[in-house]
Amino acid sequence: MTFSVAGHSGNDVLTLHVAGDLDLATADELGREIATATGGGAGEVVVDLAGVRFIDSAGINVLLKGRRLADERHLRYRVTNATGLVRHVLELGGVWTHLTEPAR
């Protein structure tokens, strides 16, 4: 599956729909999209992982960096729709709650 990120905005929320493997080869691309999203004026950034079937440590790292960037900019940020192996890896890594519960 080819990696892609598509943005959709509405109601002060910018959602990034991610598809494909989120790994060392693709994490930088998502990182750039998250950086752009957090600077775009939306009050909340949501990273939708419904289309992601694999994630490695580079993928986890970029999601955590996105959370930190959003926190610095006083934005809400959360990851949604992680299922199967992706959710399992996020839970095993101890980051599931940190990424899925909005903080402000």
Phi, psi and omega in degrees: 000135179284141179283139176207154175226124178236130180264146177218128181238152178175144178054042177068018179236130173251119181254129175258114179269115185254138178222146180103190179279131177257096187216193183305324183285339187239349186299321180298322179297315178295321178302317178296319179294320178294317179299317178295317181297320182286346177258004188268001176098354177286152178277342181217140174242126179244129176255108184268113183261020182303327182267006181263128181249350180213140175217141176240190185296328177294323177293317177298316182300317181293326177293320178292321177297322177298319178298315180296317179298316178297318178299317179298328182264007178059044178247152171284145182210136176202156176256136181231164170059027172283128182227169174056227182300321182297312178297318181300315180296318178296322177292314179298326179284353178076019183247357185306304183296318180300323183273336187258344177261121182295136176239153180209000000 
